[in-house]
Amino acid sequence: MARDLDFPVIITGGGGCGLSMSSFLSDYGVDHILFDRKTVASALPKAHYLNQRTMETFRLHDMHREIQKKSCPPSRMSQVAWATSLGGNGHLDRKVIHQFPCFGGDDGGFKSQAYKRDGPEGSANLPLCRMEPILRRMAEERNPGRICFGCTVVDFQDIGEYVEVTVQDTAGNLSAYRTRYLIGADGGRTVGHKIGVTMEGRTGITDMVSVHFGADLSQYWDETFFACHFINGECGTIFESGAIVPMGPTWGRQSEEWVMHFGFALDDEARHQEDKLIPRIRDLLKIPDLEIKVHRISHWIIEKVVADKYRVGNVFIAGDAAHKRPPTTGLGLNTAIEDAFNLSWKLAMVLKHNVDTKILDTYELERRPVGKRNADWGLFTFENSAVINAAIGLVAGQKENNKSRFEAVFEDSLTGRSIQAQVKKMIESQSIEFGAHGIELGFTYEDGLKIPDGTQTPEVDPLGQKYFPTTRPGHRLPHAWLVSEGRVISTHDLVGPKGSFLLLTDENGLEWAAAAKRLVLRYKIPIQTARTGESLRDITDQWKSVKQLEDGGAILVRPDNFIAWRSRGPSKANGQELEASFAVLLGLSQPIFEPRQLSVD
């Protein structure tokens, strides 16, 4: 074996989760190395939807520009549709059953306005096969020579003070490393099993088959569609339907690449007949002479599972190693990147600023409930498709009745129009997948690294559509546009990419600002201070409408733009309330007095 090498952090897994974590750690100044067994980027076009929360996280770390540049433009991902076919000349061909706005796409409607109002960045759409090389390059630029592909973590042992890690390269050579913390972002292949993780939940729900192919659909495709679900009414079975999504790199009707998704029962032997998939695509689209170049066919089993623990000793798991769910709502990679964001700044606090290691306990405390909620939501939205299928006429075992129902959807009669209205209503129920604005931005940390202020839990939309901004501790910092020295910035930009806390108050919060300076001097932990007013103007009164603070009130924001502490009014003790709470929050020296004795009104 090669000689021991020491790194404070080792990441195993170089997908979206691991590469993002590497970039975050580099920005925080944490020495680390990443290993991944593969030698090239993922060839799969999966995990293509990046929601607003992910993009504002990338914005904070200056990782968003190239992704947005290469992403599908908002105008090309503003609608999702259910249709009969793209081609064909039959009386039921080329008909859109119903369509509705999705993901805050640029359609000028209420949902589009809400997305623009509530975040500094819009959603993005870029398949992993083109996104992962971007993330890899950014990680390599920040941490040259230490993003090691073609290297597999084959074993590790946590011996208390550090973890011994054994790595094998493509030539079979073994190297031994020592690290303070090992992060398993490996999809659950190695790390989770070795530390005794149990994945809890449902498995073996459905076999999805995805066909990534090249074809010219420019004369058929609607420019605004993010995705289209095709229903073959002549067959009358659930498994004769499919959904197609453009994959770029040119977007809209000129897209060169596409993915068609099919669902199969696990006992259906047809799922292994890959030679029949291309004829099936042509039949479903009703374009019999379509030239198709297959790039890749992949099978994946739908499951909804969450790890029973995210940490054992000095070993953590993140991303798919910790949670897997159906792809509906696109919560897989987005949840993984938020795992990486949450854990990386806490590691930096321990390794760079000597904060008590108890802060690391809050990673599982915060992220596991979110992982479970997102897994539940993925299954909830996936299973809702059965409601739509039944409304249109796709019920298992009722082939002839299904055909009659499908005909009735387009019947020009009083009954037909009633059925059409009901079908549209059922299709729009899938907005829980394609417009889950509240799910994407509204997740909270009810337990974890925060000081509760005694206020009640705010309103939550049970259908996940509406996001309600709040400055209550444990919630995401609301976005608002501000002007500083002639430059327009978001409240989210105030934290900065180096792992700093933020004390945000106004011109009447001088005592809070002075207390923040004392904290920096005492503990050497970075705290940015920003005071809204003349030098930091709220140009549209957006901050005024969401801050939930009186004049002189203040909030303490974590490096991940989540609120850790709040005083809704001015200090009553020369800012000592903030000092005491900060010490308790991070397990520092004894506070001046207990935060529970302080007024937060």
SEDO-234128 format. One record per residue (C-alpha): z, x, y; residue in three letters. Coordinates in steps of 0.001 Angstrom, whole numbers, plus 524288, in hexadecimal, padded with zeros to 5 digits. Layout:
ZXYala...
This chain:
800008000080000met7FDDA803D680E14ala809C2806F98166Farg811E87FC2681C64asp80D8D7F6C782969leu8165D7EED38323Aasp8124A7E2E783A0Ephe81B937D8F783FF8pro8129A7CE0383B46val808907CD2183065ile7FF777C16582FA6ile7F8A87BE42822EFthr7ED087B5558250Agly7E20A7B70982ECBgly7DD8D7A910830C2gly7DF3D7A13783D2Agly7EE087A11E83C03cys7F0127AF9D83932gly7E6167B47584307leu7EBA07ABD684DC0ser7F95E7B09584AB5met7F4A17BE9484B8Aser7EEF37BC6C8591Fser7FB607B5A885DA3phe803EB7C0BE8588Eleu7FB3F7CAD485F12ser7FC827C3D186C13asp80B437C3EF86A3Dtyr80B297D28F8676Bgly80FA37D1588593Bval80ABB7DC2785045asp804CD7D65C843F2his7FA157D744839C5ile7F2007CCB483300leu7EC637CCFC8253Dphe7E2587C3D081F5Basp7DC007C4BC8120Earg7CE927C03581688lys7C4F77C9A381CC6thr7BCDF7C002824AEval7BFD77B3DB82C9Aala7C0CF7A6AB8261Aser7B3867A0EA822DCala7B8B17930F8236Aleu7B5F578A7782F4Apro7C32F783B982DEFlys7CE52782CA837DDala7C48F780D0842D0his7CC63777D784BB2tyr7D5D477EBB854EAleu7DE21774FF85C36asn7E331775CD86A23gln7F02D77BD98665Aarg7E96D786F185F25thr7E0037895786A45met7EAC9789C98747Aglu7F1FA7937A86BA9thr7E5B379BC786AF7phe7E45A79A62879BAarg7F1EB7A01587BB9leu7EDD77AC07873C2his7E0267ACD6879A6asp7D9FB7A98F86C86met7D32D79D0287092his7C72A7A1048783Farg7BDD57A53A86D7Cglu7C21B79A1F864ABile7BF7B7901D86F53gln7B28A796C48728Elys7ADB3795D186483lys7B41B788BA861B7ser7ACF377BE586142cys7ACBE776B786F57pro7B51176A90871F4pro7A9017623187428ser7A46A7657F8665Aarg7B1377617785FE6met7B4A97552386742ser7B1D274ABF85CF6gln7B46D7486E84E92val7AC1573E938475Eala7AA58736DA83AD6trp79C037345E83795ala793017307082C97thr7898173BE682CB1ser7823A745668357Aleu774D87423383001gly76E527378A82825gly766B972B4382BBCasn76E7D720BC824BBgly774A87155E82BF6his7821671BDE82B0Cleu77DD6729D182DDEasp780A07319083A62arg78B3D7284583EBElys797DA72C7D8453Dval7A288723AE84000ile7ABE3727FD84AAEhis7AF93733DB852C1gln7BAC47375585BE7phe7BF43742BA86486pro7C62474E3285E15cys7CE4C75A218619Ephe7CD85757DA87034gly7BF0475ABE8700Fgly7B7E275A5C87CFAasp7B4A774BEA87D3Easp7BBB37488E889F2gly7C49C73EAA88363gly7D34C73D2088384phe7D57374633877E7lys7CD23750CA87E25ser7D4EE74FA788ABAgln7E1CF7507F8834Fala7DDD775D1787C90tyr7D9977632288976lys7E60975EBE8903Farg7EF8F76391885F1asp7EAFA7715B882E9gly7E4B877D2988960pro7DAD777E8E87E4Eglu7D29C774DB876DDgly7D0DC7746A86833ser7C72977DA3861CDala7BE6477C99855ECasn7BA517894684F5Bleu7B98F78B4D84098pro7C25B7958E83A96leu7B6CE79DAC835EEcys7B3A77A06584440arg7C16F79F58849B9met7C81D7A8E284089glu7BFCE7B4B384496pro7C3A27B1EA852B8ile7D2107B15B84F41leu7D0B77BDA184715arg7CA3C7C54085201arg7D4A17C10E85BBFmet7DF617C53285250ala7D8C07D25D84FECglu7D70C7D4E985E74glu7E57E7D277860B4arg7EA007DA02854A6asn7DF607E3F685127pro7DF887E9B184394gly7E9FB7E05F83EAAarg7E2167D45C83B01ile7DF657D86382D07cys7D5C47D04582545phe7D3147D3BA8172Bgly7E19E7D6328152Ccys7E9FF7CD6F80C9Fthr7F8B97CC1480CD5val7FB527CC967FE3Aval80A1E7CD1C7FE7Basp815E67CD7880769phe824A37CE0E8066Agln82E5E7C9EF810C8asp839B37D36C80F8Cile8414B7CE8781B4Cgly83F427D81482676glu8309E7D83482461tyr825D77D37681B4Fval81E7E7DCE081284glu8102D7D8E8811DEval805F07DE138085Athr7F7B57DD5980C95val7EB8D7DFED8048Cgln7DE437E33980A70asp7D0E87E028804B2thr7D0BA7ED2C7FD7Dala7DD657E9D87F699gly7E5CB7F35B7FE56asn7F3D27EF13800CFleu7FB897F14F80D45ser809C47EE4B80FEBala80E877E93381D02tyr81B9F7E56D82290arg81CD57DA5C82C4Ethr827BB7D30A832F1arg820CD7C60C83119tyr815C67C1A68281Fleu80D877B5DB82C16ile806217AEA582177gly7FA2B7A878827CCala7F2E37A9A681AF7asp7F09B79B44817E5gly7FBAC79B7D80DFBgly7F5167A4EC804AAarg8000F7AEE280346thr80B567AEB480CD2val810137A0B980B27gly810567A1907FC54his817FE7AE377FC5Clys822BA7A93C80566ile8242379CAF7FD83gly81D87792FB8067Fval81B2B78575800D7thr8101E77D65806B1met8152B76F8080790glu80C647638F80854gly8002975DAE80259arg7F588765887FBC7thr7E8BF762427F50Agly7E542757027FE25ile7D67A758B47FEAAthr7CC59763407FC54asp7C463765AC8089Emet7B74676C538075Fval7B17F7724A813A4ser7A35A77688814A4val7A0867801081FA9his791ED77FEC821D1phe7870D782A082B6Bgly77D73777F382F39ala775D5772C683ACCasp77B547656683E47leu77759765FB84C92ser76EDB759CC84C19gln779DA751A58464Btyr786F77563C84B9Dtrp78E0674FFE85717asp791C675A7E8610Aglu79F5F7552186343thr7A40B7549E8551Ephe7AF2E75D5E850BBphe7ADB8757BE84312ala7A71D74C6B83C4Dcys7AB587454982FFEhis7A0087400482816phe7A1577341F81F77ile7971A7318281511asn797C1722C581429gly78DD07223280940glu7971D728F87FFD8cys7A3997220E8034Dgly7AD4972C547FEDCthr7B6BD734C780653ile7B14A7414B800C1phe7A39A73E75805C1glu7A826740C3813A8ser7A9F074D8481AF6gly7ACBE7536D82844ala7A47C75D6D82F5Cile7A8987668F83A55val79FD576FC88422Apro7A40577E1684196met79B837846C84BFCgly7997778F0285040pro7909C786E7858FAthr7975D77A0285B67trp792D676BFB85BE4gly78654767AF8556Farg78182775CE854E8gln78C9A77A2D84C00ser78768783458418Dglu792CC7817483827glu79A0D775AB832C4trp7A4D27723982948val7A4AD76622820C1met7B19B761FF81AA1his7B26C759C980E4Dphe7BE817547C80788gly7BFE3753BC7F8BBphe7CA3B74E897EFAEala7D05F759C17E823leu7CB967540E7DB3Fasp7BD8E752A97E00Dasp7B55075CE87D91Fglu7AA9675B057E354ala7B26C763807ECA0arg7AE2C76F6E7E4CAhis79FA276BEB7E50Agln79C40774277F0D2glu78DB4773A27EDF5asp78E1E765187F138lys79496766B27FE6Aleu7884D769F28062Aile7809E75E31800ECpro78CA57562B803DDarg78CCC75AC681213ile77E757573681381arg780E0749D180D7Casp78C997472481601leu785C474B3182284leu779407443881E1Elys771177505F82121ile76AA475339813DCpro762AE75EFF81858asp76D7E765AC82029leu76D127747081E81glu77AD07791681B6Aile77FB67870881A38lys78CEA7876481392val796487917481920his7A22678E2281105arg7A80A78355808A7ile7B6D2782C880846ser7C0AC77A5E800FDhis7CE67777D9805D5trp7D90D76EF180104ile7DF62765E180AE7ile7EE227676280AD9glu7F9A97650A813D1lys8042076F3E8118Cval80E4777659819C1val8166178233815F1ala824B777F8B81354asp827EE78BA181B6Clys8209D794148253Ctyr829307A02282414arg831107A7D581A2Dval838187B39881FCDgly82E6B7BC2C82708asn822727B51A821B9val81BC17A9B682897phe810327A1048255Aile806EE79A5382ED3ala7FA8A7922C82EE2gly7F50D78D3C82203asp7FF7F794FB81AD1ala8093C78B5A820A3ala801B577E8882151his7F50E7785481CABlys7EFCD76AF081FF3arg7E3057634582026pro7D9967683982A8Fpro7D96F75B8B8323Bthr7DE1A75D9784043thr7DB5676C1C83EAAgly7E9A676FFC83DFFleu7E88B77B5D83472gly7E4CF7873F83C76leu7EABA78169848BDasn7F80F780308423Bthr7F6A778DF483CC5ala7F3DB793ED84A0Bile7FFC078D0A84FC0glu807DF792AF84495asp803087A02984863ala805E479DBF856C8phe813AD798E985409asn817687A41284B05leu810EB7AF3C85259ser8183B7ADD485F34trp8252C7AC8285801lys822557B8F485064leu81F6E7BF8D85D5Bala82C827BB28862D4met833907C16F85746val82B5F7CDC18564Cleu828CA7D08C864B3lys8346D7CA9B86BA5his83F6D7CBC786191asn841ED7BD29860FEval84A8F7B8A0855C5asp842CD7B6B284934thr8482D7A8DC8486Alys83CFF7A50785153ile834127A6B184577leu83B3B79BC883E72asp83553792518483Athr8277C7950B84352tyr8293978CB483720glu832237835683E57leu827567806B8481Dglu81AC378232840B3arg81DBF77C0383380arg81FBE76E378392Dpro812F076FB384090val80C327748783446gly81132768AE82CE8lys80D6675F3B837A6arg7FFB6764E383871asn7FE3176479829AAala802967564B829ACasp7F93D7532E834C2trp7EDE6759A482DC3gly7F01E7513D821BFleu7F2617451882A0Ephe7E54C746B3830DBthr7DE4F74A9682454phe7E2F673E7E81D1Fglu7DF51735B982885asn7D110738148253Bser7D30C72EDD819A9ala7D56E723E282369val7C85D7269F829D3ile7C169727C581CCDasn7C6BC71AA78186Cala7C2A27142E82520ala7B4C3719598240Bile7B37D716A081589gly7B79C7225180D8Eleu7C1DF71DB4803E3val7C2FE724287F6A6ala7BE5D71BA77EB5Agly7B7BB711637F3DBgln7A9E5716817F511lys7A2B0709927F692glu7ACD0703CE7FFB7asn7AC1D71033807A7asn79D7570ECD8095Elys79F19700DA80E0Aser7A9AA704D281789arg7A14B70FE081CECphe795F27068A81F37glu79F296FD338262Dala7A33C707E982FB1val795817072883580phe793036F8A6833D3glu78EC96F19784035asp797B66E5E683ECFser7A4DC6E13384395leu7AB416E64583731thr7A3CE6F3118381Egly7A83F6F5418460Farg7B6446F2A884217ser7B5276FCA583732ile7AEDB706508408Cgln7BA06704C084A2Dala7C418706BA83F7Bgln7BD09712AB83A15val7BCB1718C6847A1lys7CB317163084916lys7CDEF71CE083C22met7C5647288383F8Bile7CC5872A3A84C83glu7D92E72AEF8450Eser7D4B77389A8414Agln7D77873CDC84F33ser7E42E74198848F9ile7DBA674CB5843D5glu7D1F074ECF84EC4phe7DA7574C9885AAEgly7E842750A0856EAala7EB96755A686472his7FA1C7530E862BEgly7FA74759EE85594ile7F39E765F785ADDglu7FBDF767C58671Eleu8080475F97864C0gly80EBF7668785980phe81CDB769EF85CB3thr827FA7727585809tyr833957696E8568Aglu83B5E774A4850AAasp8398D782E3853AAgly8399E78C4885F06leu83D857838186A3Flys8494F77E70871B4ile8497476F75870CFpro84B9F768AB87DC5asp850E675BE587872gly84508753BA87BE8thr83F20749FC87278gln8330A74CB986A6Bthr8274C7484087277pro81CF373E8986E63glu813BE7423C8635Aval806FE73B618600Fasp807ED737DD8517Dpro7F913738808506Fleu7F8A37460A85661gly7EEF37429A86118gln7F70B7443186D65lys7FDEB75066871F0tyr809DF74E8A87A82phe80CEA75AD688265pro81B4675E2488427thr8239C769B988821thr82E5B7664887E81arg832E47723F876B8pro82B92773B7869EBgly81ED576E8D86F97his8124E7750B87409arg811BD778B78825Dleu8092276E8888925pro7FC98773CF88EBEhis7F9B2772A389D42ala7F057779E68A622trp7F691782558B0A3leu7F11478B248BB47val7F690798D48BCF3ser7F0967A21C8C6FCglu7E40079A5D8C6EAgly7E2FE79A788B816arg7E3F078E0F8AFF1val7ECD478FD98A436ile7F36B7874B89A1Aser802107862E89885thr7FF1378BEF88B16his7F9E57985B89144asp806F279B50897BCleu80D707A06C88B4Eval803737AB3E8894Fgly7FEF17B1E087CAFpro8099C7BC3387B74lys8144B7B3C98758Fgly81BF17B02D881B4ser8249E7A47F88462phe821C479C92890A1leu82B7A796DE89A47leu8242378C108A154leu82A98785A88AD06thr82703782658BB16asp82A1B7879A8C8A0glu8379F781788C7C0asn83AAB788DA8BB3Egly83E79795F18C118leu84B24796618B95Bglu843AB794CB8ACB1trp83A4779FAA8B090ala8459D7A8AC8B3D2ala84BF27A5A78A6B3ala83F3C7A90289FA8ala83EFA7B6408A66Dlys84CF57B8D88A21Farg849447B57289424leu83DEC7BF1489439val846C67C9DB89964leu8516F7C6D888F88arg849857C50C88318tyr83C697CB94885F9lys835797BF98880A8ile8299C7BBF4888F0pro82A8A7AF6B890C8ile81FCE7ABA389A3Dgln8240A7A34E8A5C9thr81B30799718AC7Eala81ED77901C8B76Carg815B9785268BB28thr813E5782DE8C9AAgly80BE1789918D40Fglu8085D795908CBF5ser8063578DEE8BF54leu8005D780FA8C321arg7FF41774E68BAC1asp7F1A9771718BF9File7F02B764218B922thr7FE8B7601C8B803asp7FCDA7612B8A959gln808EA769A58A7BBtrp81096760558B04Blys80CF5755258A731ser8112575BF589A8Eval81C117657389DF1lys8274F75B9B89CE2gln82F72764348A5F3leu8365D761968B2ADglu834E376AE88BE10asp83BB2777668BA15gly83A9D774908AB8Dgly835BD77ED28A1FEala830A27811189441ile830C678D1B88BA6leu8241F78E7088404val822A57968B877A5arg817707A04287595pro8105F795C586D9Casp810B378C2E87918asn81B43783BD872FEphe826F377FF587B38ile833D0786258773Fala83D1578114881D9trp83CE9777B588D44arg8455177440898E6ser83FC87681E89F19arg846D176ACE8ABD2gly84B32776A18B3CBpro85574780348AF16ser863B377CCA8B112lys868BE78A638AD99ala8600A794728B43Basn856777947C8A8E0gly860BA797EC89EB9gln85CAA78C288968Dglu84FD079313893BEleu8567679FEF89095glu85FD57999A886FEala8552D791C588058ser84C2179D8B87F2Ephe856B47A57887879ala8598D79A8D86ECCval84B097984A86C87leu848537A64286843leu855817A9B88626Egly858A97B38186D0Eleu865FE7B72587298ser86FF67AC7D874ECgln86BE17A2BF87F73pro873C67A15888BC0ile8775A7939488783phe872A978A0387D56glu865B27830188047pro86B7C7763787B68arg874B97768688708gln8696C776CA89079leu8631C76B6289738ser854AC769E98945Bval8525D75DEF89CD6asp
